[in-house]
Amino acid sequence: MKVLIVHAHHEPQSFNASMKNVAVEEFQDQGHEVKVSDLYAMQWKAVADASDFGSRANPDHLVYALEQRSAYQANTLAPDIMAELEKLQWADLVIFNFPIYWFSAPAILKGWFDRVLISGLCYGGMRFYDRGGLRGKKAMLAVTIGGQPHMLTEGGVHGPLEDMLRPIVRGTLGYAGLSVLPPFVAWHVPYIKPEQRTEIMDQYRKRLREIDALQPMSFPSMDDFDAMLHPKPAATA
């Protein structure tokens, strides 16, 4: 298997970075190939703007998604985007390793999504969910969070974790066609004892060793919708 780890944490000595290192070690020990995009170390540009295109189909008005399509076809996307696209196309599994910021991902990772998951290749038209451009590949979130499990449940103070991650899990990864595996969550990391951190890391190693057995999350099938994306009538007996 070919594994890409997209890592978004500013501190190389953090628990989050240790998770990334453990994933590299575990996958290599299993005989898999691994590449890492360490976004902070790369000084990844998070802002999607006109400088992402070496040439413009419409120099007078920037429609970013349309320019992504034409620049990819013309091979004039910014070199940093092209390098990440090559890794993405190479990978069978992509792990996104990051801390939860404000119920979401750090801006630098959001910028990776915005700039790398390009229209025309990863999605576009009716090409999303099980018809998305990245179908056949898997993805998983590996996140650290300050909260405790009881805080992120139905009726908990923050609501279900699933709701928090939905824009990434469904609205980004699932939308682009990736088979999304259940996330791994390291809870309450800044506040727990060293032995508890060791236990979490052992659980993460176990998850990585069993990753082939994980069942992907469920998303809509385009076969259940018509050309206008209205649900098709349920078949009657």
C-alpha positions as CSV (number, residue, x, y, z in Angstrom):
1,M,0.0,0.0,0.0
2,K,1.1,3.6,-0.7
3,V,0.3,5.9,2.2
4,L,0.4,9.7,2.2
5,I,0.3,11.5,5.6
6,V,-0.7,15.1,5.5
7,H,0.4,16.5,8.8
8,A,-0.7,19.9,10.1
9,H,0.8,20.8,13.5
10,H,3.3,23.6,14.2
11,E,5.3,21.9,17.0
12,P,7.6,19.0,16.0
13,Q,7.7,17.8,19.6
14,S,3.9,17.7,20.1
15,F,1.9,14.5,20.7
16,N,0.2,15.2,17.4
17,A,3.6,15.0,15.7
18,S,4.4,11.9,17.6
19,M,1.3,10.3,16.1
20,K,2.6,11.2,12.6
21,N,5.9,9.6,13.5
22,V,4.3,6.5,14.8
23,A,2.2,6.1,11.7
24,V,5.3,6.4,9.5
25,E,7.0,3.7,11.6
26,E,4.1,1.4,11.7
27,F,3.3,1.5,8.0
28,Q,7.0,1.1,7.0
29,D,7.2,-1.9,9.4
30,Q,4.3,-3.4,7.6
31,G,6.1,-3.0,4.3
32,H,4.1,-0.1,2.9
33,E,5.5,2.9,1.2
34,V,5.0,6.2,3.0
35,K,5.3,9.9,2.0
36,V,4.7,12.8,4.4
37,S,3.5,16.3,3.7
38,D,4.5,18.3,6.8
39,L,2.6,21.5,6.0
40,Y,4.2,23.8,8.6
41,A,7.7,22.5,7.7
42,M,6.9,23.1,4.1
43,Q,5.6,26.6,4.8
44,W,2.6,25.6,2.9
45,K,0.6,28.5,1.4
46,A,-2.9,28.3,2.7
47,V,-4.6,31.0,0.7
48,A,-6.2,30.1,-2.6
49,D,-5.7,33.0,-5.0
50,A,-4.7,34.1,-8.5
51,S,-1.0,33.3,-7.9
52,D,-1.9,29.6,-8.0
53,F,-2.2,29.8,-11.8
54,G,0.7,30.4,-14.1
55,S,-1.7,31.3,-16.8
56,R,-5.4,32.3,-16.7
57,A,-8.3,31.2,-18.9
58,N,-10.0,34.4,-17.8
59,P,-7.5,37.1,-16.8
60,D,-10.3,39.6,-16.0
61,H,-12.4,37.7,-13.5
62,L,-11.1,34.9,-11.2
63,V,-13.5,31.9,-10.9
64,Y,-11.1,29.7,-8.9
65,A,-12.6,26.3,-9.6
66,L,-12.7,27.0,-13.4
67,E,-9.2,28.2,-13.4
68,Q,-8.1,25.0,-11.6
69,R,-9.5,23.0,-14.4
70,S,-7.9,24.9,-17.2
71,A,-4.5,25.3,-15.4
72,Y,-4.4,21.5,-14.7
73,Q,-5.0,20.8,-18.3
74,A,-2.4,23.3,-19.4
75,N,0.1,22.1,-16.7
76,T,0.3,25.6,-15.3
77,L,-0.8,25.1,-11.7
78,A,1.6,26.3,-9.1
79,P,4.4,23.9,-8.5
80,D,3.5,23.3,-4.8
81,I,0.0,22.3,-5.8
82,M,1.3,20.0,-8.6
83,A,3.7,18.3,-6.1
84,E,0.8,17.5,-3.7
85,L,-1.5,16.3,-6.5
86,E,1.2,13.9,-7.6
87,K,1.4,12.5,-4.0
88,L,-2.4,12.3,-3.8
89,Q,-2.7,10.4,-7.1
90,W,0.1,8.1,-6.0
91,A,-1.5,7.2,-2.6
92,D,-3.9,4.4,-1.8
93,L,-4.5,5.8,1.7
94,V,-4.3,9.4,2.9
95,I,-4.1,10.1,6.6
96,F,-4.8,13.7,7.7
97,N,-3.1,14.2,11.0
98,F,-4.0,17.5,12.8
99,P,-5.3,19.1,16.0
100,I,-8.9,20.3,16.3
101,Y,-9.0,24.1,16.0
102,W,-12.4,25.9,16.6
103,F,-14.4,22.7,15.7
104,S,-12.4,22.3,12.6
105,A,-9.0,21.9,11.0
106,P,-6.1,24.4,11.2
107,A,-6.2,27.0,8.4
108,I,-3.1,25.5,6.8
109,L,-4.9,22.2,6.3
110,K,-8.0,23.9,5.0
111,G,-5.8,25.6,2.5
112,W,-4.4,22.3,1.4
113,F,-8.0,21.1,0.8
114,D,-8.8,24.3,-1.1
115,R,-5.8,24.3,-3.3
116,V,-5.1,20.6,-3.9
117,L,-8.5,19.0,-4.3
118,I,-9.0,20.7,-7.7
119,S,-12.1,20.9,-9.7
120,G,-12.1,18.7,-12.8
121,L,-9.8,16.1,-11.3
122,C,-11.1,15.5,-7.8
123,Y,-14.7,16.5,-8.3
124,G,-16.9,18.4,-10.7
125,G,-20.3,18.2,-12.4
126,M,-21.9,15.1,-11.1
127,R,-18.6,13.6,-10.0
128,F,-18.9,13.4,-6.3
129,Y,-19.5,10.8,-3.5
130,D,-19.2,7.4,-5.2
131,R,-18.5,9.0,-8.5
132,G,-15.9,11.4,-7.2
133,G,-12.5,11.7,-8.8
134,L,-10.7,10.1,-5.9
135,R,-12.9,7.0,-5.7
136,G,-10.9,3.9,-5.0
137,K,-8.7,5.6,-2.5
138,K,-9.1,5.6,1.3
139,A,-8.7,8.4,3.9
140,M,-8.7,8.7,7.6
141,L,-8.5,11.5,10.1
142,A,-6.1,11.2,13.1
143,V,-6.8,14.1,15.4
144,T,-5.9,15.4,18.8
145,I,-8.4,17.4,20.8
146,G,-8.4,19.1,24.2
147,G,-12.0,18.0,25.1
148,Q,-13.1,14.8,26.8
149,P,-15.4,12.2,25.2
150,H,-18.4,13.1,27.2
151,M,-18.2,16.7,26.0
152,L,-18.7,15.6,22.3
153,T,-21.8,13.5,22.4
154,E,-25.5,14.0,21.7
155,G,-26.5,16.2,24.6
156,G,-22.9,17.0,25.5
157,V,-21.8,20.6,25.8
158,H,-20.3,20.7,22.3
159,G,-22.6,18.2,20.6
160,P,-21.5,15.1,18.7
161,L,-18.0,14.9,17.4
162,E,-19.5,13.5,14.1
163,D,-21.2,16.9,13.6
164,M,-18.0,18.8,14.2
165,L,-16.1,16.7,11.6
166,R,-18.8,16.5,9.0
167,P,-17.6,19.4,6.8
168,I,-14.2,17.5,6.5
169,V,-15.3,13.9,6.5
170,R,-18.4,14.2,4.2
171,G,-18.2,17.7,2.7
172,T,-14.6,17.4,1.6
173,L,-13.2,13.8,1.6
174,G,-16.4,11.9,0.9
175,Y,-17.5,14.5,-1.6
176,A,-14.3,13.9,-3.6
177,G,-15.0,10.2,-3.7
178,L,-12.6,9.0,-1.0
179,S,-13.7,6.0,1.1
180,V,-13.4,7.6,4.6
181,L,-12.5,5.3,7.5
182,P,-13.7,6.1,11.0
183,P,-11.5,8.8,12.6
184,F,-9.0,8.1,15.4
185,V,-9.3,10.6,18.2
186,A,-6.7,11.3,20.9
187,W,-8.8,12.9,23.6
188,H,-7.9,15.6,26.2
189,V,-4.2,15.4,25.1
190,P,-2.9,18.6,26.7
191,Y,-4.2,17.6,30.2
192,I,-3.5,13.9,30.7
193,K,-0.7,12.1,32.3
194,P,2.3,10.5,30.4
195,E,1.0,7.0,31.0
196,Q,-2.4,8.0,29.5
197,R,-0.6,9.3,26.5
198,T,1.3,6.1,26.1
199,E,-2.0,4.2,26.2
200,I,-3.5,6.4,23.5
201,M,-0.4,5.8,21.3
202,D,-0.7,2.1,21.8
203,Q,-4.3,2.3,20.7
204,Y,-3.2,4.2,17.6
205,R,-0.6,1.6,16.7
206,K,-3.4,-1.0,17.0
207,R,-5.7,1.0,14.8
208,L,-3.0,1.3,12.1
209,R,-2.2,-2.4,12.2
210,E,-5.9,-3.2,11.7
211,I,-6.6,-0.5,9.1
212,D,-7.4,-3.0,6.3
213,A,-10.3,-4.4,8.4
214,L,-12.0,-1.0,9.0
215,Q,-15.4,-0.4,7.3
216,P,-15.7,3.0,5.6
217,M,-18.3,5.5,6.6
218,S,-21.6,5.6,4.7
219,F,-22.3,8.4,2.2
220,P,-25.0,8.9,-0.5
221,S,-24.8,6.9,-3.7
222,M,-25.4,8.9,-6.8
223,D,-27.4,6.0,-8.2
224,D,-30.1,7.0,-5.7
225,F,-30.6,10.5,-7.3
226,D,-31.8,11.7,-10.6
227,A,-30.1,14.1,-13.0
228,M,-31.4,17.0,-11.0
229,L,-30.2,15.4,-7.8
230,H,-33.7,14.8,-6.5
231,P,-34.0,11.4,-4.6
232,K,-35.3,8.7,-6.9
233,P,-38.6,7.2,-5.7
234,A,-38.0,4.1,-3.6
235,A,-38.5,0.9,-5.6
236,T,-41.8,-0.8,-4.9
237,A,-42.3,-4.5,-4.6
